[in-house]
Amino acid sequence: MPWNKENYPDSLKNFTAPVRSKAIDIANALLSDGYDEGRAISIATAEAKEWGENHDKQIRKKGH
């Protein structure tokens, strides 16, 4: 099931919007490539964190 900015895995709820958006894009691409949801979320989370760090983005919302 593809995710969007209103409907995404709970594991992404504490990410800032730009990092969460990147994770959603990555996860959806992985799903379309045949990855199962759990693996897609795991890979997308790691890749989005790395993307955020490389682009000087705050990764998590303040207080999390």
PLY file of the C-alpha trace (Angstrom):
ply
format ascii 1.0
element vertex 64
property float x
property float y
property float z
element edge 63
property int vertex1
property int vertex2
end_header
0.00 0.00 0.00
1.57 3.32 -1.01
2.00 5.91 1.71
1.52 9.67 1.63
1.94 12.65 3.98
-1.35 11.87 5.77
-1.00 8.09 5.86
2.44 6.73 6.72
4.00 4.15 9.05
3.97 5.03 12.77
7.75 4.65 12.85
8.03 7.88 10.83
5.82 10.05 13.07
8.69 11.71 14.97
10.62 12.72 11.88
10.47 16.27 10.62
8.29 16.77 7.54
11.15 16.90 4.97
12.80 13.74 6.27
9.46 11.92 6.61
8.56 12.93 3.05
11.87 11.56 1.76
11.30 8.31 3.69
7.81 7.97 2.22
9.15 8.50 -1.32
11.89 5.92 -0.79
9.55 3.39 0.83
7.00 3.72 -1.99
9.74 3.19 -4.59
10.92 0.09 -2.75
7.37 -1.26 -2.56
6.98 -0.81 -6.30
10.22 -2.75 -6.73
8.71 -5.68 -4.83
10.10 -5.21 -1.31
7.83 -6.20 1.56
6.52 -3.37 3.78
8.75 -4.07 6.78
11.94 -4.13 4.74
10.89 -1.07 2.72
10.25 0.91 5.92
13.57 -0.15 7.42
15.60 0.78 4.36
13.67 4.02 3.78
14.18 5.10 7.40
17.93 4.62 7.21
18.21 6.28 3.79
16.07 9.26 4.81
18.16 9.81 7.95
21.31 9.78 5.84
19.73 12.15 3.32
18.75 14.53 6.12
22.24 14.50 7.60
23.80 15.15 4.19
21.45 18.08 3.57
21.76 19.64 7.05
18.14 18.86 7.88
16.82 18.35 11.39
15.99 14.64 11.54
13.52 14.39 14.42
10.94 16.79 15.75
12.12 18.72 18.80
11.61 16.78 22.01
11.97 13.34 20.33
0 1
1 2
2 3
3 4
4 5
5 6
6 7
7 8
8 9
9 10
10 11
11 12
12 13
13 14
14 15
15 16
16 17
17 18
18 19
19 20
20 21
21 22
22 23
23 24
24 25
25 26
26 27
27 28
28 29
29 30
30 31
31 32
32 33
33 34
34 35
35 36
36 37
37 38
38 39
39 40
40 41
41 42
42 43
43 44
44 45
45 46
46 47
47 48
48 49
49 50
50 51
51 52
52 53
53 54
54 55
55 56
56 57
57 58
58 59
59 60
60 61
61 62
62 63
